[in-house]
Amino acid sequence: MWAEAQGALENMLQEELPAVPPRPRKDRLMVFQSLATSYVKYLQILRALEAVYDQMVHPQKRLVVRQILDGVTGRLLELKNEMVELEFSEFHYYDDVLQDLKLTPGDLEVPIPRYFVSEKLRVLREREKLLAQILSRGEHIQPEPEIRREEEKERLGRHRTASTLDQNVAATRIQKMWLGYSARKKIRKERLEEMVFLGMVECTRRLVQEEHEAEFQKALVNIKNSVRSVDGPDMRQTLQEQIRQWFIECRDATGKFPDFPSTDEGGSAAIFAQKTPEQVAAELAAREEEREKRMKSKGKKEKKNGKEGKEKKKEKKGKGRGRKSSADPE
């Protein structure tokens, strides 16, 4: 089922993303037919993927199917929105599409994914409790007197007609009623047993899914710890050797050792970028030019500030001398 759904999804992607983009369509009916066809096809893919996700117990595969399922659901909603905006209506007719694809009207029913129910089980249980409380309050409401009188009249009428029946006719009716009752009881019992069996199978599958998911999460933690404790030292040594090799190659290309990349430049991650020593040398030269420009501009600013300071000092001295000369004649 997963392989068939995946194949259908790939075909839909090829139809929606062709190598040569199609020309825009002006015929409104043709546009709607195209959208409706894509909608029905995506709906069939959604139904298949939902069944696969519900029955699968492998945790990694469930993650992949869940991502695809969410993507198909989003695309289905997009197509529905486009049809609503095109037709200005939320109700559409797919008779021609169903006939072309050889489907039945039942195939158009949008299924409620079962994982919605399982993931929101707590909310649903609280909602059921609330409904039970509301219904329990409604049981105390007494029916209206008129309804009681009608029921009483109907019961008396049945009693009178039954008393005038022939014994054979009455016996035949009783037998029919009893056979119908026993048959319904038997069917109800068999259906209950079947539902119990299916419920047990469903519960067992849910338990297996939860157990496998717990094992998967536990395995992730164990793998991380194992990588850190066992593979970590080897990986650290390998990275150190690569960093040393990078410094040596840069020295051979530029004649000097480069500075270690800062945090803004990416840190050690910039070292492991796939670049040739010439590219690294060009980047270092560009950085050196920027650094020299900054130093020059900084020096010019300092010189300018120094000149302005000297001029201010001269002006202050000149003012002081002027005051002294004006005070001498006195």
C-alpha positions as CSV (number, residue, x, y, z in Angstrom):
1,M,0.0,0.0,0.0
2,W,2.8,2.4,0.8
3,A,4.6,1.6,-2.5
4,E,1.4,2.2,-4.5
5,A,0.7,5.4,-2.7
6,Q,4.3,6.6,-3.2
7,G,4.1,5.8,-6.9
8,A,0.8,7.7,-7.3
9,L,2.3,10.6,-5.4
10,E,5.3,10.7,-7.7
11,N,3.0,10.7,-10.7
12,M,1.1,13.7,-9.2
13,L,4.3,15.6,-8.7
14,Q,5.4,15.0,-12.3
15,E,2.0,16.3,-13.4
16,E,2.1,19.4,-11.2
17,L,5.8,20.2,-11.8
18,P,6.5,19.4,-15.5
19,A,9.8,20.2,-17.1
20,V,8.2,22.8,-19.4
21,P,5.7,25.0,-17.5
22,P,2.3,25.0,-19.2
23,R,0.6,28.1,-20.5
24,P,-2.0,29.8,-18.4
25,R,-5.6,28.6,-19.0
26,K,-8.5,30.9,-19.6
27,D,-11.3,28.4,-19.7
28,R,-12.8,28.3,-16.3
29,L,-14.3,24.8,-16.7
30,M,-11.0,23.3,-17.8
31,V,-9.3,24.8,-14.8
32,F,-11.9,23.4,-12.4
33,Q,-11.7,20.0,-14.0
34,S,-7.9,20.0,-13.6
35,L,-8.2,21.0,-9.9
36,A,-11.0,18.5,-9.2
37,T,-9.0,15.6,-10.8
38,S,-5.9,16.5,-8.7
39,Y,-8.1,16.8,-5.6
40,V,-9.7,13.3,-6.1
41,K,-6.3,11.7,-6.8
42,Y,-4.7,13.3,-3.7
43,L,-7.7,12.2,-1.7
44,Q,-7.1,8.6,-2.7
45,I,-3.4,8.9,-1.8
46,L,-4.4,10.4,1.6
47,R,-6.7,7.4,2.3
48,A,-4.0,4.9,1.5
49,L,-1.3,6.7,3.5
50,E,-3.6,7.1,6.5
51,A,-4.3,3.3,6.5
52,V,-0.6,2.6,6.2
53,Y,0.3,4.9,9.0
54,D,-2.4,3.4,11.2
55,Q,-1.3,-0.2,10.7
56,M,2.5,0.3,10.6
57,V,4.5,-0.3,13.8
58,H,8.0,0.5,12.7
59,P,8.8,3.9,14.4
60,Q,11.3,5.2,11.7
61,K,9.0,4.3,8.9
62,R,6.0,5.9,10.7
63,L,8.0,9.2,10.9
64,V,8.5,9.2,7.2
65,V,4.9,8.3,6.4
66,R,3.7,10.9,8.8
67,Q,5.7,13.6,7.1
68,I,4.3,12.5,3.7
69,L,0.8,12.3,5.1
70,D,0.9,15.9,6.5
71,G,2.2,17.1,3.2
72,V,-0.6,15.4,1.2
73,T,-3.1,16.8,3.7
74,G,-1.8,20.3,3.2
75,R,-1.9,20.0,-0.6
76,L,-5.4,18.7,-0.4
77,L,-6.5,21.8,1.5
78,E,-4.8,24.0,-1.0
79,L,-6.7,22.5,-3.9
80,K,-10.0,22.7,-2.0
81,N,-9.3,26.4,-1.3
82,E,-8.5,27.0,-5.0
83,M,-11.7,25.4,-6.1
84,V,-13.7,27.4,-3.6
85,E,-12.1,30.7,-4.8
86,L,-12.7,29.6,-8.4
87,E,-16.4,28.6,-8.1
88,F,-17.3,30.8,-5.1
89,S,-18.9,27.8,-3.5
90,E,-17.8,25.1,-1.0
91,F,-19.9,22.4,-2.7
92,H,-18.6,20.9,-5.9
93,Y,-19.6,18.1,-8.3
94,Y,-17.2,15.4,-9.3
95,D,-19.4,13.2,-11.5
96,D,-17.2,13.5,-14.6
97,V,-14.0,13.0,-12.6
98,L,-15.4,9.9,-10.8
99,Q,-16.5,8.4,-14.1
100,D,-13.0,9.0,-15.7
101,L,-11.2,7.5,-12.7
102,K,-13.7,4.7,-12.3
103,L,-14.5,5.6,-8.7
104,T,-17.7,5.6,-6.6
105,P,-19.2,8.5,-4.6
106,G,-18.0,6.8,-1.4
107,D,-14.4,7.4,-2.5
108,L,-15.0,11.1,-2.1
109,E,-15.5,10.8,1.7
110,V,-12.7,12.6,3.4
111,P,-11.5,10.3,6.2
112,I,-10.7,11.6,9.7
113,P,-7.2,10.3,10.3
114,R,-7.2,7.9,13.2
115,Y,-4.1,9.4,14.7
116,F,-6.1,12.6,15.3
117,V,-8.2,10.5,17.7
118,S,-5.3,8.7,19.3
119,E,-3.3,11.9,19.8
120,K,-6.2,13.9,21.2
121,L,-7.6,11.1,23.3
122,R,-7.5,13.2,26.5
123,V,-9.5,16.0,25.0
124,L,-12.1,13.6,23.6
125,R,-12.5,11.9,27.0
126,E,-13.1,15.2,28.7
127,R,-15.6,16.1,26.0
128,E,-17.4,12.8,26.5
129,K,-17.6,13.5,30.3
130,L,-19.1,16.9,29.6
131,L,-21.7,15.3,27.2
132,A,-22.5,12.6,29.8
133,Q,-23.2,15.3,32.4
134,I,-25.4,17.2,30.1
135,L,-27.4,14.1,29.1
136,S,-27.7,13.1,32.8
137,R,-29.3,16.5,33.5
138,G,-31.7,16.0,30.7
139,E,-33.0,12.7,32.0
140,H,-34.7,14.5,34.9
141,I,-37.0,16.5,32.5
142,Q,-40.5,15.0,32.5
143,P,-42.4,14.7,29.2
144,E,-45.3,16.9,28.6
145,P,-48.8,15.7,29.7
146,E,-50.2,15.7,26.1
147,I,-47.5,13.2,25.0
148,R,-48.3,11.0,28.0
149,R,-52.0,10.9,27.0
150,E,-51.2,10.0,23.4
151,E,-48.9,7.2,24.5
152,E,-51.6,5.9,26.9
153,K,-54.3,5.9,24.2
154,E,-52.0,4.1,21.8
155,R,-51.3,1.4,24.4
156,L,-55.0,0.9,25.1
157,G,-55.8,0.7,21.4
158,R,-53.2,-2.1,20.9
159,H,-54.6,-4.0,23.9
160,R,-58.1,-3.9,22.5
161,T,-57.0,-5.0,19.0
162,A,-54.9,-7.8,20.5
163,S,-57.9,-9.1,22.5
164,T,-60.1,-9.5,19.4
165,L,-57.4,-11.5,17.4
166,D,-57.8,-15.2,16.7
167,Q,-55.6,-17.5,18.6
168,N,-53.7,-18.8,15.5
169,V,-53.1,-15.3,14.2
170,A,-51.9,-14.2,17.6
171,A,-49.6,-17.2,17.9
172,T,-48.2,-16.6,14.5
173,R,-47.5,-13.0,15.4
174,I,-45.9,-14.0,18.6
175,Q,-43.7,-16.5,16.8
176,K,-42.7,-13.8,14.2
177,M,-41.9,-11.4,17.0
178,W,-39.9,-13.9,18.9
179,L,-37.9,-15.1,15.8
180,G,-37.1,-11.6,14.9
181,Y,-36.1,-10.7,18.4
182,S,-33.9,-13.8,18.7
183,A,-32.3,-13.2,15.3
184,R,-31.5,-9.6,16.2
185,K,-30.1,-10.7,19.5
186,K,-27.9,-13.3,17.8
187,I,-26.6,-10.8,15.2
188,R,-26.0,-8.2,18.0
189,K,-24.0,-10.7,19.9
190,E,-21.9,-11.7,16.9
191,R,-21.3,-8.1,16.0
192,L,-20.3,-7.4,19.6
193,E,-17.8,-10.3,19.5
194,E,-16.4,-9.1,16.2
195,M,-16.1,-5.5,17.5
196,V,-14.4,-6.9,20.7
197,F,-12.0,-8.9,18.5
198,L,-11.3,-5.9,16.3
199,G,-10.9,-3.7,19.3
200,M,-8.4,-6.1,20.8
201,V,-6.5,-6.2,17.6
202,E,-6.5,-2.4,17.4
203,C,-5.4,-2.1,21.1
204,T,-2.7,-4.6,20.5
205,R,-1.4,-2.7,17.5
206,R,-1.5,0.6,19.5
207,L,0.4,-1.1,22.3
208,V,3.0,-2.4,19.9
209,Q,3.3,1.1,18.3
210,E,3.8,2.7,21.7
211,E,6.4,0.1,22.7
212,H,8.4,0.5,19.5
213,E,8.2,4.3,19.7
214,A,9.5,4.1,23.3
215,E,12.3,1.8,22.2
216,F,13.2,4.1,19.3
217,Q,13.4,7.1,21.6
218,K,15.5,5.2,24.1
219,A,17.8,3.9,21.3
220,L,18.4,7.5,20.1
221,V,19.6,8.4,23.6
222,N,21.8,5.3,23.8
223,I,23.3,6.0,20.3
224,K,24.1,9.6,21.3
225,N,25.8,8.4,24.5
226,S,27.7,5.7,22.6
227,V,28.9,8.2,19.9
228,R,30.1,10.6,22.6
229,S,31.9,7.9,24.6
230,V,33.2,5.6,21.9
231,D,33.4,7.5,18.6
232,G,33.9,11.0,20.2
233,P,37.6,10.7,20.8
234,D,38.3,9.4,17.3
235,M,36.2,12.1,15.7
236,R,37.9,14.8,17.8
237,Q,41.3,13.5,16.8
238,T,40.3,13.5,13.1
239,L,39.0,17.0,13.3
240,Q,42.2,18.2,15.0
241,E,44.2,16.6,12.2
242,Q,42.1,18.3,9.6
243,I,42.5,21.7,11.2
244,R,46.3,21.2,11.4
245,Q,46.3,20.3,7.7
246,W,44.2,23.4,6.9
247,F,46.7,25.6,8.6
248,I,49.7,23.9,6.9
249,E,48.0,24.3,3.4
250,C,47.3,28.0,4.1
251,R,50.8,28.6,5.2
252,D,52.2,26.9,2.0
253,A,49.8,29.0,-0.1
254,T,50.3,32.4,1.5
255,G,53.6,32.1,3.4
256,K,52.2,32.6,6.8
257,F,49.7,30.9,9.2
258,P,46.2,32.4,9.0
259,D,44.2,33.6,12.0
260,F,41.6,31.2,13.4
261,P,38.1,32.1,12.1
262,S,36.1,34.1,14.6
263,T,32.6,33.1,15.9
264,D,30.9,35.5,13.4
265,E,32.8,33.9,10.5
266,G,31.6,30.4,11.5
267,G,34.5,29.3,13.8
268,S,35.9,25.8,13.1
269,A,32.9,25.1,10.7
270,A,34.5,27.6,8.2
271,I,37.6,25.5,8.2
272,F,35.7,22.4,7.0
273,A,34.1,24.2,4.1
274,Q,35.2,22.6,0.8
275,K,37.6,25.4,-0.4
276,T,41.0,25.3,-2.1
277,P,44.0,26.9,-0.5
278,E,43.9,29.6,-3.2
279,Q,40.4,30.5,-2.2
280,V,41.4,30.6,1.4
281,A,44.4,32.8,0.4
282,A,42.1,35.2,-1.5
283,E,39.7,35.5,1.5
284,L,42.7,36.1,3.8
285,A,44.0,38.8,1.4
286,A,40.6,40.5,1.3
287,R,40.4,40.5,5.0
288,E,43.9,41.9,5.3
289,E,42.9,44.7,2.9
290,E,39.9,45.5,4.9
291,R,41.9,45.6,8.1
292,E,44.5,47.9,6.5
293,K,41.7,50.2,5.3
294,R,40.2,50.4,8.8
295,M,43.7,51.1,10.3
296,K,44.3,53.9,7.8
297,S,40.9,55.5,8.3
298,K,41.4,55.2,12.1
299,G,44.8,56.9,11.7
300,K,43.4,59.7,9.7
301,K,40.7,60.3,12.3
302,E,43.3,60.4,15.0
303,K,45.5,62.8,13.1
304,K,42.5,65.0,12.4
305,N,41.5,65.0,16.0
306,G,45.1,65.8,17.0
307,K,45.3,68.8,14.6
308,E,42.0,70.1,15.9
309,G,43.3,69.8,19.5
310,K,46.5,71.7,18.7
311,E,44.5,74.5,17.0
312,K,42.3,74.8,20.0
313,K,45.3,75.0,22.3
314,K,46.9,77.7,20.2
315,E,43.6,79.7,20.2
316,K,43.5,79.4,24.0
317,K,47.1,80.6,24.3
318,G,46.4,83.6,22.0
319,K,43.5,84.6,24.0
320,G,45.5,84.4,27.2
321,R,48.3,86.6,25.8
322,G,45.7,89.2,24.6
323,R,44.3,89.5,28.0
324,K,47.8,89.9,29.6
325,S,48.8,92.7,27.1
326,S,45.7,94.6,27.7
327,A,46.3,94.5,31.5
328,D,50.0,95.7,31.2
329,P,49.3,99.5,30.7
330,E,47.4,99.7,33.9
